[in-house]
Amino acid sequence: GRQINNFGEYWDGAVSDVQIFNIALSAEQIANLSNGNENIIVAEETTLNEIWQSCVTPNDGIEDGLTKCSDSLTIIDENTPPTHDTPILTIDITSRDLTSTPQNTFDVNGDDVKNIFNCYKDEGSGLEPIQVLNMPFEANDGNETSFTKDYSDSGYNGTVIGATWN
């Protein structure tokens, strides 16, 4: 029907597909909805460690179909440390070579994972490291031009000055 707006003008139209939200929508949320992307939840709507699930109900304009829901999904940090199961240490009886084999190394973010090995032997007073320093040339705290990471138990991270180690 014809309605008068706040400016005293008439509007001849209909209202369709009304949605009511219990929050104020952001520009990204409104853009998704107006572009027909109601299936996208923008990042600002999520918080770390929240658990989300999506349920969909098909509707043919006359009645609803059966609602089905997805598996749950947990919002994770931008980077989650990789995980692994206990490594297996084996010995070649003939050569006496020891082989350490990582088990089920996994990174939820899909990052490449490098396993850092530290080896220990019993010197009679308990397990002692056979290496004092394990310092590959790679980033420590994201800055490979100034710092390097010591993966041994000593914890002596290094400072890079040109090609000289301190």
ROSE-4610 file (N, C-alpha, C; in Angstrom, 1 decimal, always signed):
// ROSE-4610
residu = [G/G/G/R/R/R/Q/Q/Q/I/I/I/N/N/N/N/N/N/F/F/F/G/G/G/E/E/E/Y/Y/Y/W/W/W/D/D/D/G/G/G/A/A/A/V/V/V/S/S/S/D/D/D/V/V/V/Q/Q/Q/I/I/I/F/F/F/N/N/N/I/I/I/A/A/A/L/L/L/S/S/S/A/A/A/E/E/E/Q/Q/Q/I/I/I/A/A/A/N/N/N/L/L/L/S/S/S/N/N/N/G/G/G/N/N/N/E/E/E/N/N/N/I/I/I/I/I/I/V/V/V/A/A/A/E/E/E/E/E/E/T/T/T/T/T/T/L/L/L/N/N/N/E/E/E/I/I/I/W/W/W/Q/Q/Q/S/S/S/C/C/C/V/V/V/T/T/T/P/P/P/N/N/N/D/D/D/G/G/G/I/I/I/E/E/E/D/D/D/G/G/G/L/L/L/T/T/T/K/K/K/C/C/C/S/S/S/D/D/D/S/S/S/L/L/L/T/T/T/I/I/I/I/I/I/D/D/D/E/E/E/N/N/N/T/T/T/P/P/P/P/P/P/T/T/T/H/H/H/D/D/D/T/T/T/P/P/P/I/I/I/L/L/L/T/T/T/I/I/I/D/D/D/I/I/I/T/T/T/S/S/S/R/R/R/D/D/D/L/L/L/T/T/T/S/S/S/T/T/T/P/P/P/Q/Q/Q/N/N/N/T/T/T/F/F/F/D/D/D/V/V/V/N/N/N/G/G/G/D/D/D/D/D/D/V/V/V/K/K/K/N/N/N/I/I/I/F/F/F/N/N/N/C/C/C/Y/Y/Y/K/K/K/D/D/D/E/E/E/G/G/G/S/S/S/G/G/G/L/L/L/E/E/E/P/P/P/I/I/I/Q/Q/Q/V/V/V/L/L/L/N/N/N/M/M/M/P/P/P/F/F/F/E/E/E/A/A/A/N/N/N/D/D/D/G/G/G/N/N/N/E/E/E/T/T/T/S/S/S/F/F/F/T/T/T/K/K/K/D/D/D/Y/Y/Y/S/S/S/D/D/D/S/S/S/G/G/G/Y/Y/Y/N/N/N/G/G/G/T/T/T/V/V/V/I/I/I/G/G/G/A/A/A/T/T/T/W/W/W/N/N/N]
num = [1/1/1/2/2/2/3/3/3/4/4/4/5/5/5/6/6/6/7/7/7/8/8/8/9/9/9/10/10/10/11/11/11/12/12/12/13/13/13/14/14/14/15/15/15/16/16/16/17/17/17/18/18/18/19/19/19/20/20/20/21/21/21/22/22/22/23/23/23/24/24/24/25/25/25/26/26/26/27/27/27/28/28/28/29/29/29/30/30/30/31/31/31/32/32/32/33/33/33/34/34/34/35/35/35/36/36/36/37/37/37/38/38/38/39/39/39/40/40/40/41/41/41/42/42/42/43/43/43/44/44/44/45/45/45/46/46/46/47/47/47/48/48/48/49/49/49/50/50/50/51/51/51/52/52/52/53/53/53/54/54/54/55/55/55/56/56/56/57/57/57/58/58/58/59/59/59/60/60/60/61/61/61/62/62/62/63/63/63/64/64/64/65/65/65/66/66/66/67/67/67/68/68/68/69/69/69/70/70/70/71/71/71/72/72/72/73/73/73/74/74/74/75/75/75/76/76/76/77/77/77/78/78/78/79/79/79/80/80/80/81/81/81/82/82/82/83/83/83/84/84/84/85/85/85/86/86/86/87/87/87/88/88/88/89/89/89/90/90/90/91/91/91/92/92/92/93/93/93/94/94/94/95/95/95/96/96/96/97/97/97/98/98/98/99/99/99/100/100/100/101/101/101/102/102/102/103/103/103/104/104/104/105/105/105/106/106/106/107/107/107/108/108/108/109/109/109/110/110/110/111/111/111/112/112/112/113/113/113/114/114/114/115/115/115/116/116/116/117/117/117/118/118/118/119/119/119/120/120/120/121/121/121/122/122/122/123/123/123/124/124/124/125/125/125/126/126/126/127/127/127/128/128/128/129/129/129/130/130/130/131/131/131/132/132/132/133/133/133/134/134/134/135/135/135/136/136/136/137/137/137/138/138/138/139/139/139/140/140/140/141/141/141/142/142/142/143/143/143/144/144/144/145/145/145/146/146/146/147/147/147/148/148/148/149/149/149/150/150/150/151/151/151/152/152/152/153/153/153/154/154/154/155/155/155/156/156/156/157/157/157/158/158/158/159/159/159/160/160/160/161/161/161/162/162/162/163/163/163/164/164/164/165/165/165/166/166/166]
x = [+0.8/+0.0/+0.9/+0.2/+0.9/+1.1/+2.4/+2.7/+3.4/+3.3/+4.0/+5.3/+6.5/+7.7/+7.9/+9.0/+9.3/+9.3/+9.5/+9.6/+8.2/+7.2/+5.8/+5.6/+6.5/+6.4/+5.8/+5.1/+4.5/+5.4/+5.3/+6.1/+5.1/+5.2/+4.4/+5.2/+5.1/+5.9/+5.6/+6.4/+6.1/+7.4/+7.4/+8.5/+8.6/+9.8/+10.0/+11.3/+11.4/+12.6/+13.1/+12.3/+12.7/+13.6/+14.7/+15.5/+15.8/+15.7/+16.0/+17.1/+18.1/+19.3/+19.4/+20.0/+20.1/+21.4/+22.1/+23.3/+23.3/+24.1/+24.3/+25.2/+24.9/+25.7/+26.8/+28.0/+29.1/+28.9/+29.7/+29.7/+29.9/+30.9/+31.2/+30.0/+29.3/+28.1/+27.0/+26.8/+25.7/+26.0/+27.3/+27.7/+27.5/+27.8/+27.6/+26.1/+25.3/+23.9/+23.3/+23.7/+23.1/+23.7/+24.8/+25.3/+24.9/+24.0/+23.4/+24.3/+25.3/+26.3/+25.9/+24.7/+24.2/+24.9/+25.7/+26.4/+27.8/+28.2/+29.5/+29.5/+30.2/+30.4/+31.7/+31.7/+32.9/+33.8/+35.1/+36.0/+35.7/+35.2/+34.9/+33.7/+33.0/+31.9/+32.4/+33.7/+34.2/+35.2/+35.3/+36.3/+37.1/+38.3/+39.2/+38.5/+38.5/+38.0/+36.5/+35.8/+34.4/+34.1/+33.0/+32.6/+31.4/+31.5/+30.4/+29.8/+28.6/+28.0/+27.0/+26.8/+25.9/+24.8/+23.5/+22.4/+21.6/+21.2/+20.5/+19.1/+18.1/+16.8/+16.4/+16.1/+15.7/+14.2/+13.9/+12.5/+12.1/+11.0/+10.5/+9.5/+9.4/+8.4/+7.0/+6.9/+5.6/+5.8/+6.8/+7.1/+8.6/+9.0/+10.4/+10.7/+11.9/+12.4/+13.1/+13.7/+14.4/+15.7/+15.8/+17.0/+18.2/+19.3/+20.5/+21.7/+22.5/+23.6/+24.9/+25.9/+27.3/+27.9/+29.1/+29.9/+30.3/+30.7/+31.2/+32.6/+32.9/+34.2/+34.6/+35.9/+36.4/+37.3/+37.1/+37.9/+39.3/+40.3/+41.7/+42.5/+43.6/+44.5/+45.1/+45.6/+46.2/+47.3/+48.0/+48.9/+48.8/+48.7/+48.7/+49.9/+50.7/+51.9/+51.6/+52.6/+52.4/+52.4/+51.8/+51.8/+52.4/+52.7/+53.2/+53.0/+53.1/+53.1/+54.5/+54.7/+56.0/+56.9/+58.1/+59.0/+59.4/+59.8/+60.3/+61.8/+62.5/+64.0/+64.3/+65.0/+65.3/+66.8/+67.3/+68.7/+68.9/+69.9/+70.3/+71.4/+71.0/+71.9/+73.3/+73.4/+74.7/+75.6/+75.0/+75.8/+75.8/+74.8/+74.6/+74.2/+73.7/+73.1/+71.8/+71.5/+70.2/+69.4/+68.1/+67.3/+66.1/+65.9/+64.7/+63.7/+62.5/+61.5/+60.3/+60.0/+58.9/+57.6/+56.6/+55.3/+54.1/+53.4/+52.2/+52.4/+53.4/+53.6/+52.5/+51.8/+50.7/+50.6/+50.3/+50.1/+48.7/+47.8/+46.4/+46.3/+47.3/+47.3/+47.8/+48.3/+48.9/+50.3/+51.0/+52.3/+53.3/+54.4/+55.4/+56.1/+56.4/+56.9/+58.3/+59.3/+60.6/+60.8/+61.1/+61.3/+62.8/+63.0/+64.3/+64.6/+65.8/+66.2/+67.2/+67.0/+68.0/+68.2/+69.5/+69.8/+70.5/+70.2/+70.7/+71.2/+72.3/+72.7/+73.0/+72.9/+73.1/+74.6/+75.1/+76.6/+76.8/+75.8/+76.0/+75.3/+75.2/+74.5/+73.2/+72.7/+71.4/+71.6/+70.5/+70.6/+71.3/+72.3/+73.0/+72.9/+72.8/+72.7/+74.1/+74.0/+75.2/+75.6/+74.7/+75.0/+74.7/+75.5/+75.3/+74.6/+74.7/+74.1/+73.5/+72.3/+71.6/+71.0/+71.7/+71.3/+71.2/+70.2/+70.0/+69.9/+70.2/+70.1/+68.6/+67.8/+66.4/+65.9/+64.7/+64.2/+63.9/+64.1/+63.7/+62.8/+61.6/+60.6/+60.4/+60.5/+60.2/+61.2/+62.4/+63.4/+64.7/+64.8/+66.0/+67.2/+67.1/+68.3/+69.0/+68.4/+69.0/+69.1/+68.3/+68.3/+68.2/+68.6/+68.5/+68.1/+67.5/+66.9/+67.8/+68.1/+68.8/+67.8/+67.7/+66.7/+67.2/+68.4/+68.9/+68.3/+68.6/+68.1/+68.8/+69.9/+70.7/+69.9/+69.1/+68.3/+69.1/+70.3/+71.1/+70.8/+69.7/+69.4/+70.5/+70.8/+71.9/+71.5/+72.5/+72.4/+73.2/+72.7/+73.4/+73.9/+75.2/+75.9/+76.6/+76.0/+76.6/+76.6/+77.8/+77.9/+78.6/+78.7/+79.4/+78.4/+78.6/+77.7/+78.3/+77.5/+77.9/+77.2]
y = [-1.2/+0.0/+1.2/+2.4/+3.7/+4.1/+4.5/+4.9/+6.3/+7.0/+8.3/+8.1/+8.6/+8.5/+9.7/+9.8/+11.0/+12.3/+12.3/+13.5/+13.9/+13.2/+13.5/+13.0/+12.2/+11.6/+10.3/+9.9/+8.6/+7.6/+6.3/+5.2/+4.1/+3.6/+2.6/+1.3/+0.4/-0.8/-1.9/-2.9/-4.0/-4.3/-4.9/-5.4/-6.9/-7.4/-8.8/-9.2/-10.5/-11.1/-10.2/-10.0/-9.2/-10.1/-9.6/-10.3/-9.3/-9.9/-9.1/-9.8/-8.9/-9.4/-8.8/-9.6/-9.1/-8.3/-8.0/-7.2/-6.2/-5.1/-4.2/-4.9/-4.9/-5.5/-4.6/-5.2/-4.4/-4.2/-3.4/-3.2/-4.5/-5.3/-6.6/-7.6/-7.6/-8.5/-8.0/-6.8/-6.2/-6.5/-6.3/-6.6/-8.1/-9.0/-10.4/-10.7/-10.2/-10.4/-9.9/-8.6/-8.0/-8.7/-9.4/-10.1/-11.6/-11.9/-13.3/-14.3/-13.8/-14.7/-14.9/-15.3/-15.5/-16.7/-17.5/-18.6/-18.3/-17.0/-16.6/-15.9/-16.3/-15.6/-14.9/-13.6/-12.8/-13.0/-12.8/-13.0/-12.2/-11.0/-10.2/-10.7/-11.7/-12.4/-13.5/-13.9/-15.1/-14.6/-15.5/-15.3/-16.6/-16.5/-17.6/-18.6/-19.9/-21.0/-21.2/-20.4/-20.6/-21.8/-22.5/-23.7/-23.3/-23.5/-23.1/-24.3/-24.2/-25.3/-24.6/-25.1/-24.5/-25.5/-25.0/-25.8/-25.2/-26.0/-25.5/-26.1/-25.3/-25.7/-25.3/-26.3/-25.9/-25.5/-24.5/-24.0/-23.8/-24.3/-24.2/-23.1/-22.2/-21.2/-21.6/-22.9/-23.4/-24.0/-24.8/-25.4/-25.7/-25.9/-26.2/-27.7/-28.0/-29.4/-29.7/-30.8/-31.3/-30.5/-30.0/-29.3/-30.2/-30.0/-30.8/-29.9/-30.4/-29.5/-30.1/-29.2/-29.6/-30.2/-30.7/-31.0/-29.7/-29.7/-28.5/-28.2/-26.9/-26.3/-25.4/-25.5/-24.6/-23.6/-22.3/-21.2/-21.3/-21.4/-21.6/-20.3/-20.2/-19.1/-19.1/-18.0/-17.9/-19.0/-19.4/-20.5/-21.3/-22.6/-23.5/-24.4/-24.6/-25.4/-26.8/-27.3/-28.7/-29.7/-30.9/-31.9/-33.2/-34.2/-35.5/-36.5/-37.7/-38.8/-39.1/-39.9/-40.3/-40.9/-40.4/-41.0/-42.4/-43.2/-44.5/-44.6/-45.1/-45.2/-46.7/-47.0/-48.4/-48.5/-49.7/-50.0/-51.0/-50.8/-51.8/-52.7/-54.0/-54.9/-55.0/-55.0/-55.2/-54.0/-52.8/-51.6/-50.8/-51.1/-50.4/-48.9/-48.6/-47.3/-47.2/-46.1/-45.8/-44.9/-45.2/-44.4/-43.9/-42.6/-42.0/-41.6/-42.2/-42.0/-41.2/-40.0/-39.2/-40.0/-39.8/-40.5/-39.4/-39.5/-38.7/-37.2/-36.7/-35.2/-34.6/-33.6/-32.9/-31.4/-30.6/-29.2/-28.8/-28.4/-28.1/-27.0/-26.1/-25.0/-25.4/-26.6/-27.1/-26.6/-26.0/-25.5/-26.7/-26.5/-27.5/-27.6/-28.8/-29.0/-29.7/-29.2/-29.7/-30.3/-31.6/-32.2/-31.9/-31.4/-31.0/-32.2/-32.8/-34.0/-33.6/-33.9/-33.8/-35.2/-35.7/-37.0/-37.0/-38.0/-38.1/-39.6/-39.7/-41.0/-41.0/-42.2/-42.3/-42.4/-41.5/-41.4/-42.0/-42.7/-43.3/-42.4/-41.1/-40.2/-39.7/-40.4/-40.0/-39.6/-39.3/-38.9/-37.6/-37.6/-36.4/-36.1/-34.8/-34.6/-34.9/-35.4/-35.6/-34.4/-33.4/-32.1/-31.0/-29.9/-28.8/-27.7/-27.6/-26.6/-27.1/-26.8/-27.2/-26.0/-25.2/-23.9/-23.8/-24.2/-24.1/-22.6/-22.2/-20.8/-20.6/-20.3/-20.0/-19.0/-18.5/-17.4/-17.8/-16.8/-16.9/-15.7/-15.9/-14.8/-14.0/-14.7/-14.1/-13.2/-13.2/-12.3/-13.0/-13.7/-14.5/-13.7/-12.3/-11.5/-11.1/-11.2/-10.8/-11.8/-12.8/-13.8/-15.2/-16.2/-17.6/-18.4/-19.6/-20.4/-21.6/-21.7/-22.9/-23.9/-25.1/-26.1/-27.1/-27.0/-27.9/-27.4/-28.2/-27.8/-26.7/-26.2/-25.1/-23.8/-23.7/-22.5/-21.2/-21.4/-20.2/-19.7/-19.0/-18.4/-17.5/-17.3/-16.6/-15.3/-14.4/-13.1/-13.2/-12.8/-12.8/-11.4/-11.3/-10.1/-10.4/-10.1/-10.5/-12.0/-12.6/-14.0/-14.5/-13.7/-14.1/-14.4/-15.5/-15.9/-15.4/-14.9/-14.5/-15.4]
z = [+0.0/+0.0/+0.0/-0.1/-0.2/+1.3/+1.6/+2.9/+2.8/+3.9/+4.0/+4.8/+4.2/+5.0/+5.8/+6.5/+7.4/+6.7/+5.4/+4.6/+4.0/+4.4/+3.9/+2.5/+1.9/+0.6/+0.6/-0.5/-0.5/-1.1/-0.6/-1.1/-1.5/-2.7/-3.2/-3.4/-2.4/-2.6/-1.6/-1.5/-0.6/+0.1/+1.3/+2.1/+1.9/+1.6/+1.5/+2.1/+2.6/+3.1/+4.3/+5.3/+6.5/+7.4/+7.8/+8.8/+10.0/+11.2/+12.4/+13.1/+13.5/+14.2/+15.6/+16.5/+17.8/+18.1/+17.0/+17.0/+15.9/+16.0/+14.8/+13.8/+12.6/+11.6/+11.1/+10.8/+10.2/+8.7/+8.1/+6.7/+5.9/+6.4/+5.8/+5.8/+7.0/+7.2/+6.2/+6.2/+5.3/+3.8/+3.4/+2.1/+1.7/+2.6/+2.4/+2.2/+3.0/+2.9/+1.6/+1.3/+0.1/-1.2/-1.1/-2.3/-2.3/-1.4/-1.4/-0.7/+0.1/+0.7/+2.2/+2.5/+3.9/+4.5/+3.7/+4.2/+4.7/+4.6/+5.0/+6.3/+7.3/+8.6/+8.6/+8.6/+8.5/+9.8/+9.7/+10.8/+12.1/+11.9/+13.1/+13.9/+13.4/+14.1/+15.0/+14.8/+15.5/+16.6/+17.6/+18.7/+18.9/+19.3/+19.5/+20.5/+20.1/+20.9/+20.9/+20.1/+20.0/+19.2/+19.4/+18.7/+17.9/+16.5/+15.6/+14.9/+14.5/+13.7/+12.8/+11.6/+10.6/+10.4/+10.4/+10.2/+9.0/+8.1/+6.9/+6.7/+6.5/+6.3/+4.9/+4.0/+2.6/+2.6/+1.8/+1.8/+0.3/-0.1/-1.5/-1.7/-0.7/-0.8/-0.2/+0.0/+0.6/+2.0/+2.1/+3.4/+3.5/+4.8/+5.1/+4.9/+4.4/+4.4/+5.7/+5.7/+6.9/+7.2/+8.4/+8.8/+9.1/+8.5/+8.7/+9.2/+10.1/+10.6/+10.4/+10.2/+10.0/+11.3/+11.1/+12.3/+13.0/+14.2/+14.9/+14.5/+14.5/+14.1/+15.2/+15.7/+16.7/+16.1/+16.5/+16.0/+16.6/+15.8/+16.3/+16.1/+16.8/+16.7/+15.2/+14.8/+13.5/+13.3/+14.3/+14.3/+15.5/+15.3/+16.4/+16.3/+17.4/+17.3/+16.8/+16.1/+15.6/+16.7/+16.4/+17.5/+16.9/+17.8/+17.3/+18.5/+18.1/+19.1/+19.5/+20.5/+21.0/+19.9/+19.7/+18.6/+19.0/+18.0/+18.2/+18.0/+18.9/+18.8/+18.5/+17.4/+17.0/+16.8/+16.9/+16.7/+15.6/+14.8/+13.8/+14.5/+14.8/+15.6/+15.0/+13.7/+13.0/+13.1/+12.8/+12.7/+14.0/+14.9/+16.1/+15.8/+14.6/+14.3/+15.0/+15.6/+16.2/+15.2/+15.1/+14.3/+15.1/+15.1/+15.8/+14.7/+14.9/+13.9/+14.5/+14.0/+14.5/+14.2/+15.0/+14.8/+14.7/+13.6/+13.4/+13.7/+13.1/+13.2/+12.4/+13.0/+12.3/+12.7/+11.7/+11.9/+11.4/+12.3/+12.0/+11.0/+10.9/+10.0/+8.6/+8.5/+7.2/+6.9/+7.9/+7.7/+7.6/+6.8/+6.8/+8.2/+8.6/+9.9/+9.8/+10.5/+10.6/+12.0/+12.1/+13.4/+13.8/+15.0/+15.6/+16.5/+16.3/+17.1/+18.1/+19.3/+20.4/+20.9/+21.0/+21.5/+22.8/+23.6/+25.0/+25.2/+26.1/+26.5/+28.0/+28.6/+30.0/+30.3/+31.0/+31.3/+32.8/+33.3/+34.6/+35.7/+35.4/+36.4/+35.9/+34.9/+34.3/+32.8/+32.2/+30.7/+30.5/+29.7/+29.4/+27.9/+27.5/+26.1/+25.4/+24.1/+23.4/+22.5/+22.6/+21.9/+22.9/+22.8/+23.7/+23.0/+21.7/+20.9/+19.6/+19.4/+18.1/+17.6/+16.7/+16.3/+14.8/+14.2/+12.7/+12.4/+11.2/+10.7/+10.3/+11.3/+11.0/+12.0/+11.7/+12.5/+14.0/+14.8/+16.2/+16.4/+16.8/+17.0/+15.6/+14.5/+13.2/+12.6/+13.1/+12.6/+12.3/+11.2/+10.9/+10.5/+10.4/+10.1/+11.3/+12.5/+13.7/+14.8/+14.7/+15.8/+15.2/+16.0/+15.6/+16.8/+16.6/+17.7/+18.0/+19.3/+19.8/+20.3/+19.6/+19.9/+21.0/+21.4/+22.5/+23.8/+24.9/+26.2/+26.8/+26.2/+26.8/+26.7/+25.6/+25.5/+25.1/+24.6/+24.2/+22.8/+22.7/+21.4/+21.0/+19.7/+19.2/+18.6/+18.4/+17.7/+16.5/+15.3/+14.1/+13.8/+13.6/+13.2/+11.9/+10.7/+9.5/+9.4/+9.3/+9.2/+10.5/+11.5/+12.8/+13.8/+14.6/+15.7/+17.0/+17.9/+19.2/+20.2]
